[in-house]
Amino acid sequence: MKINQAIREFLEYTEVERGKAALTLRNYQFYLERFLSWIDQQNKQLSNQKEAKPEFEIKKIENTEEINQELVRQYRLYLTRFRDRSGGELKKQTQNYHIIALRSFLKFLAFRGIASLSPEKVELIKAGDRQITFLEPEEVDNLLSRIDSTKKNGLRDRAMLELLFSTGLRVSELTNLNFEQINLERGEMAILGKGKKERIVFISDEATQWLKKYFLARGESAGPLFRSNYGGKKAGRLTARTVERIVKKYALSAGIVKKVSPHTIRHSFATDLLISGADLRSVQSLLGHSSVTTTQVYTHLTDQRLREVHQAFHGRNRKKSNNDV
C-alpha cells in the first residue's frame, strides 16, 4: 500500500474507531506529514543526483513494505540534526513525539495486516527525567491572595483557580465545563477527559465555597461554567489561551519566578497528593491518566521531597542526646 494512502486511512481510523481527541489527531497528522515530507526530499534527491552520492543512501520508497529499520534510523538522524529557521533544534521529547506517531502508524498497519516494519522494532530516545514545575503550598496561597474577588471577573478567577487546585483538571477539561455538571451538594463532578473517557473528580470545601459565591453573583444558568465578560450579552466560553493568561497574570503579581501555567497547577495537585501519602493508582485515576507510567513521572519529585523530610527530621532526638553526653 502507498504510504500516503495508509497514513490517510490511519488518521481516519484514529478519529472514528479510536475516538482520539482533536489535538491528538492534529499532532499525529503533523508528525506523519513531516515523515512523508522527509521521504519526498530523499526521493527527489535520488532522482536529481544520478552520479553524486546522496546524503542518505536509501532506495526510492513509496510503499509501506519499504519502511524498514534502516529507513527509521536515517529518519531519526534527520530529526536529531533538524534546525528551524532560527537555528533551534528539536528537543529529545519532541523527537520522541515524532517516533510515537510513527510507531502508532506501524501498529495500525500490523493490525490491518499490511506489510511494513514491526512497531516493536522502533524504540524511543532516552530523554532523561522530565522536568516538572510545581508550586509549593505557600506559593499557591500567595497566588490566590492576589485575586481581587470584590470584582466580578476577580470572583470568577478565584472560583476557577480554586477549582483547578482542587481537582488537577487539564485546561481543556476546565474550559469545557458546563454549569449543570457541578454538584456542589456532593462536592463532585463528572469529567469527559482524553479519549472521551469519563471520570469523577472531587471538589474541596474551599473550592466549593468560592463556587457558591460565584454562582450567587452570576446567577445560576445553563451553559459554560466560566465565561468571558462575566456573563454579558456577548459572553462566551473562556478559551484555554485566556485561562493561561489569567494564571500567568496572578503568578507574576505574586512574584513567582517560575513559569506558571494551568498545567503547573495540575502538577502541583498531583505532587501534593503523593507527598501527602496518596498511592500512585489513586492519583492516576484522579488525573485521568490511561497508564500509571504517565503518573510515575511525579515519583522522582516526591522521592526527593521525602529524602529532604528524612534528613530534616529523622534522628533529631538522637543528636540531642549525643550532645548531652
ChimeraX attribute file (.defattr): number of C-alpha atoms within 10 A of each C-alpha:
attribute: neighborCount
match mode: 1-to-1
recipient: residues
	/A:1	14
	/A:2	12
	/A:3	18
	/A:4	15
	/A:5	11
	/A:6	18
	/A:7	22
	/A:8	13
	/A:9	15
	/A:10	22
	/A:11	20
	/A:12	14
	/A:13	14
	/A:14	20
	/A:15	15
	/A:16	10
	/A:17	10
	/A:18	12
	/A:19	15
	/A:20	16
	/A:21	14
	/A:22	13
	/A:23	10
	/A:24	15
	/A:25	16
	/A:26	12
	/A:27	14
	/A:28	23
	/A:29	17
	/A:30	14
	/A:31	19
	/A:32	21
	/A:33	14
	/A:34	14
	/A:35	20
	/A:36	16
	/A:37	12
	/A:38	15
	/A:39	19
	/A:40	15
	/A:41	12
	/A:42	20
	/A:43	17
	/A:44	12
	/A:45	17
	/A:46	20
	/A:47	11
	/A:48	11
	/A:49	10
	/A:50	9
	/A:51	7
	/A:52	9
	/A:53	10
	/A:54	15
	/A:55	9
	/A:56	14
	/A:57	12
	/A:58	14
	/A:59	11
	/A:60	15
	/A:61	16
	/A:62	16
	/A:63	15
	/A:64	20
	/A:65	15
	/A:66	17
	/A:67	17
	/A:68	14
	/A:69	13
	/A:70	11
	/A:71	18
	/A:72	17
	/A:73	12
	/A:74	14
	/A:75	18
	/A:76	18
	/A:77	12
	/A:78	15
	/A:79	22
	/A:80	14
	/A:81	10
	/A:82	13
	/A:83	12
	/A:84	8
	/A:85	6
	/A:86	6
	/A:87	8
	/A:88	9
	/A:89	15
	/A:90	15
	/A:91	12
	/A:92	15
	/A:93	15
	/A:94	14
	/A:95	20
	/A:96	19
	/A:97	17
	/A:98	21
	/A:99	23
	/A:100	18
	/A:101	20
	/A:102	20
	/A:103	20
	/A:104	15
	/A:105	21
	/A:106	25
	/A:107	19
	/A:108	20
	/A:109	23
	/A:110	15
	/A:111	9
	/A:112	10
	/A:113	9
	/A:114	15
	/A:115	15
	/A:116	18
	/A:117	21
	/A:118	15
	/A:119	17
	/A:120	9
	/A:121	11
	/A:122	17
	/A:123	11
	/A:124	16
	/A:125	13
	/A:126	9
	/A:127	12
	/A:128	8
	/A:129	9
	/A:130	10
	/A:131	8
	/A:132	13
	/A:133	18
	/A:134	22
	/A:135	20
	/A:136	12
	/A:137	11
	/A:138	9
	/A:139	15
	/A:140	19
	/A:141	12
	/A:142	17
	/A:143	23
	/A:144	20
	/A:145	14
	/A:146	16
	/A:147	20
	/A:148	14
	/A:149	18
	/A:150	8
	/A:151	10
	/A:152	16
	/A:153	19
	/A:154	16
	/A:155	21
	/A:156	26
	/A:157	23
	/A:158	23
	/A:159	24
	/A:160	21
	/A:161	23
	/A:162	22
	/A:163	21
	/A:164	22
	/A:165	21
	/A:166	20
	/A:167	24
	/A:168	24
	/A:169	24
	/A:170	18
	/A:171	19
	/A:172	15
	/A:173	14
	/A:174	24
	/A:175	21
	/A:176	18
	/A:177	19
	/A:178	15
	/A:179	14
	/A:180	13
	/A:181	15
	/A:182	18
	/A:183	14
	/A:184	17
	/A:185	7
	/A:186	10
	/A:187	14
	/A:188	17
	/A:189	17
	/A:190	14
	/A:191	20
	/A:192	14
	/A:193	18
	/A:194	19
	/A:195	13
	/A:196	12
	/A:197	12
	/A:198	12
	/A:199	14
	/A:200	14
	/A:201	19
	/A:202	19
	/A:203	22
	/A:204	16
	/A:205	13
	/A:206	12
	/A:207	22
	/A:208	23
	/A:209	15
	/A:210	21
	/A:211	22
	/A:212	13
	/A:213	15
	/A:214	23
	/A:215	17
	/A:216	10
	/A:217	13
	/A:218	14
	/A:219	10
	/A:220	13
	/A:221	12
	/A:222	10
	/A:223	15
	/A:224	20
	/A:225	22
	/A:226	26
	/A:227	18
	/A:228	16
	/A:229	14
	/A:230	19
	/A:231	18
	/A:232	10
	/A:233	7
	/A:234	9
	/A:235	13
	/A:236	15
	/A:237	19
	/A:238	18
	/A:239	16
	/A:240	17
	/A:241	12
	/A:242	13
	/A:243	21
	/A:244	15
	/A:245	14
	/A:246	15
	/A:247	20
	/A:248	19
	/A:249	16
	/A:250	19
	/A:251	22
	/A:252	15
	/A:253	14
	/A:254	18
	/A:255	11
	/A:256	16
	/A:257	8
	/A:258	13
	/A:259	11
	/A:260	20
	/A:261	20
	/A:262	25
	/A:263	18
	/A:264	19
	/A:265	25
	/A:266	23
	/A:267	20
	/A:268	22
	/A:269	22
	/A:270	26
	/A:271	23
	/A:272	17
	/A:273	15
	/A:274	18
	/A:275	17
	/A:276	10
	/A:277	9
	/A:278	13
	/A:279	11
	/A:280	18
	/A:281	14
	/A:282	14
	/A:283	19
	/A:284	18
	/A:285	16
	/A:286	18
	/A:287	23
	/A:288	23
	/A:289	16
	/A:290	13
	/A:291	11
	/A:292	15
	/A:293	11
	/A:294	11
	/A:295	19
	/A:296	14
	/A:297	14
	/A:298	21
	/A:299	15
	/A:300	12
	/A:301	17
	/A:302	19
	/A:303	13
	/A:304	12
	/A:305	14
	/A:306	13
	/A:307	10
	/A:308	12
	/A:309	11
	/A:310	11
	/A:311	11
	/A:312	10
	/A:313	9
	/A:314	11
	/A:315	11
	/A:316	10
	/A:317	10
	/A:318	10
	/A:319	10
	/A:320	10
	/A:321	10
	/A:322	8
	/A:323	8
	/A:324	7
	/A:325	5
